[in-house]
Structure formats: structure tokens, C-alpha cells
Amino acid sequence: MTHEAQVTELMVSIEPGPRDFSALNEAVRKGARIGNEDLEEDDHLNQIIPKPWGMEYRVFVDDFIDVWNLKIDEGESTSMHVHPRKLTYLLCLGGQGVTETLTGRIPVGAGTILRIGGGAFHSSTSVGPGPLWLVEVEAPRNKFDLIRLRDNYDREGKGYEKGHTEIPDLPAKSVSYLPQARLRDHSPGKEFGFSIRAGADIFYRRQPEDLFHIPLGLTGVVTGEFDILAPAQGDLRRPALDQYYLSLAVS
């Protein structure tokens, strides 16, 4: 672990450093571009996105926050990539893996939380046995804020995929009490369940299957700090009783 990865009790924070800035400048100089997502026009993002390393799909989205579930097959890796304009949290739901930066390696297992600042290159690998399950929390929402530096599947410099697989039996449904929000309530294989719960409900009705609670709203977007709760790791912090959370649980 390098000086760029700072450990707290429940989270590892990865911030960009000189090598990240140099690599990003070089990629842009060579013509790498980032795009802007349109929630209405880019409807393929509401389907399963097949990846050469596995697949990913959207769990929750609103105008500010985007949450995705990634399944990385054993022995496979995401590209060494960067999101120049957005903050990313990676939450491990299960499996074993390693997340690499340009200067170090961080072991990843069930309960791990990585906070990845905008501009920090990173790549995640499933070391097995079985797949590595990650949830990616991104703010502000923009799936096309992506530059690939290195890739095992010849995608260096290429933008986000357009290919997708429809999942008609698992729609992303509107959430009436959260503006512009959509939620998918479980994973395609029903390994995990996703729900929106009030902080008071989480506090008074703790569930043994709960893995993480992600606060929804603008505070984390504005401050760059999401106070993610991890009850499966013995996190006994009190949720904000008047706050909505996206809850991730084992089905």
C-alpha cells in the first residue's frame, strides 16, 4: 500500500498522485475523450452491459448518483481506467480480489470499501474462487466519464460500451418519492437484494442479511464524502433517521 491509500477503520481511500496526473495528461494528449450521459437517450444503460471480464448492470440512478453491480469472473480484470470528473466508491459484496492503482495493490474481500477520488487510476481483479461481486457508487452520474489506460481485451482509449442484453423481467422502476430515481430491486440471479429504506427503519429493524447502506441525497455529492454504513462488518453507527438509504443485502 502506498502513501496514496489511507486506511480508516472501514474504508481505504485512494487519491490521485503525480503518476495519475502524468498518465491522464498523456492519454488526453493522445486523443482520449470523455462523453456526457443522457438519462433518457442512453437507455441501453438500463440493461445488462456484457463485459469481457463478466457483466454489470445499474441498480439505482437519479440525476446525481449512479449505482452499479459488477460481476468480475474468476481470473478476469477490469481495465486500468480513470474517471476524471467523478468520485467512485467500490463496495465488495462477496468474493476475493485485488484492486490495483498505478503505485500499489489493495486486497479486496467481502465488506471492503474503497473510496476512489476523481483522477485516480484503478483496476480490479477477481482472484477466486468464483466471481468478485462489487457495487460501484458514482457521483456525479456520468457513465461515459471514462478513460482506459491499459486493458487485457484491447479496449485502450475506447469509450464505454454500447452493447447490452435486455432484462425485461427485471425492470428499473421509478421511485415515486425520490425525484428522477429508478431502482432495480434484485440482481439477475437473485444473489442480492436492493431496497430504499428510511434511516429510522434501518435503525429500528436491523436485518442480519444487510451488507451496506448508502445514503441518498445531495450531501455526499456536494461534499465528496458518502457516509456508507457497513453493518455486516460490525458497523454500529446510527443512521440519520430522516435520511433515505439504498440498502444492499444478501438475498
N, C-alpha and C positions, 0 to 999 in steps of 0.2 A: 504494500500500500504506500502511496506517495504522499507528499505534503498537500496534494490537491484533493485528497479524500479524507475528510474529517469525520470521526466517529462520534455519534451520540449514543444514548442507551438503546434506541430502537432504529436508528437510521444512519446510513452513510451518505454524506454529502459530497458530490463530485462537482468541482468548479473548473471552468476553463483556465488554462495556463498558457504560457508562451508557445508551447508546441501546438496547442489547439489553434491559437490565433494565426500562427505561421501556416498551418495546414489549410485553414479556412481561406486565408488570403490567396494561397496558391491555387486552390480549387476554383475560386471565383475568377482568378486571373486566367485560368484555362477555359473558362466559359460556363462553369456550373451555374445553374439558375434555380431559384425557388419560386413557387407559384402561390396563388391565393385560392382558398377553397370557397365554394358557394354551396351552402347547405341545401338549397333547393335544386340546383342544376347538377351537382355531383352526387346523384342518387345512388351510384354504384357503391359509395362508401357505407351505405346502409345494408350491404350484403356481406357475405364472407369473401375476404380477399385471400385467394390462394397465394402462398409464398413458396419459393424453392426450399425453404427450411421448415415449412409447416403451414400455418394459416393464422389469420387474425380477423377479428370482427368487432364492430362497435357495440359497446354495452350501454353507454349513456352519452348524450350530447345536448348542449344548449348553445346559446350564442357565444359563450365564453370558455366552457370546459368541454373536453373530449376525453372519453374513457374507452379503452380498447382492451380486449382479452387476446393474448398471444399464446399460441401453442408451438413451441420450438421442439422439433423431433430430436430424439437422441442422436448425438454426434453432429448436429447441424448448428449453424451460427447465423445471426443477423449480420448485415454489413457493418463495417466500421463507418458510422454515419454521425451526422450532427444536425441539430435543429437550431439554427442561428437565432431565431426570434422567439422561441417559446421555452418555457420551463417544463421539465418532464419528471414525473415520479414513476419508478418501477416497483411494483409490489409483487412479491413471489407468493403465489397460491399453492404451489407444490412442485416437486421435482428438485433436481440439483443442477447447478450450473455455475458459470463464471461470467462476470461482466468485465470486459477489458476497456481501459482507456488508452490514450497514447503513451502513458507513463506507468501503468500498473495493472494489476488484476485483483478483482474482488470476488470472493466466493459468494454464491447466492443459493439460498435454500428457503424452505417454507418459512414465511414470516419476515424475510428480508425486505427492507425499504431502502431504495436508492433515490436520492434527490439529485437530479442532473440539471445543472444550470444551462441556460441557453449558450451555445457555442462550445460545449464540451463534447468531444467525440467519444463514442462508446459503441460496444458490440457485445452481444450476449450469446453464450453457447450453452447448449444442453449437454451435460456430461453423463447423464443417465444414472441409474437405469430408468428408462421411459422418458417421456417428454418433460420439458420445463414449461410450467404454466406461469405466465406473467400478466399482470394488469398494468397498463400504461395510462397514466393520468397526464393530460397535456393542457397547458394554458399559456397563452390564449389559443383557442381552437384554430388549427390550420394544418391539415394532414399533409399539405404539399410543402410545408416548411422543412425541407429535407435535402441534404447533400451527402452523397455516398463517396467516401474516400477510397475504401478497399472493399472487395466483395468476392466471395467464393463462387458466385454464379454470374459473373460478367455483367454486373449492373453498375459499375463505377460511373459516376456522372449522370446516371439516368434518374428521372423523376419517379414519383410514386406510381404504382401500378394502376392500370385501368381495368385489367381483367378481374372478374368476380364470378361468384357462384351464388345464385339466388337461394334464399332460405324462406320460402313462402309460409312455412309452418312456425316461423319464429320471428314475427314482425317486431320492429322497433315502434312501440306505441307512444302516443302523445301523453304527456303528464299534465292534467288539467290545471293543477295548482302551481306549476312551475313554467314560466313563460318560455316558449320555443323549445321545451325539453322533450326528448324522446328516450325511452328506456326499453331495453330487451331484458326479460326477467330471468333467463337462464341460458347456459351455454348449450350449443347444439347437441352435445352428448349428455346433457343434464349433469355434468360433473359439478357445476357450481350454480348457485342461485344469486340473483341480483334484485335488490329492492330499495325503495326510498323510504326512510324511516325518520321520524322526528327524534331529536335528541332525548326527549323525555321518554319515548318508547324504548329506546336503546338502554337508557339508564334503569328503568323500572322492570324491563323484560329482557334481561341478558340471555342470549341464546348460545348454547355450547358450540354450535356449528359456525358461529360468526368468526370471520377471519380479519376483516378490515372494515372501518367506517370512514368514508371520505366526505369531508364537509362540502356542501354545495353552497353556492352564493359567490359574491364578488370579493370577499375579504382575501382569500388566498390568491385570486387573480391579481389583485392590486398590490398586495404585499410581497408576493412571490414565496409565500410560506403557507403550505396546507397542513393543518394540524390533524394529520391522519391518525386514527386510533387503531391499535392492533391488539384486540382482546385475546386472540389466540396465543400471543406472546406474553401474556400476563400484564398487559397494559390496563391499569385500573383507573386511568384518568377519567374524570367526569365529562361527558359530552355536554355541549351547550344545549340546554333544554329547549331553546326556541329556534334551533338550527335544524335544517334538513340535512340528512346524510345519505350517501349511496352506500348501502351495506353489501359486502361481498361475503358469501358463505358457502360452505360445503353443502352440496345437495344431499 
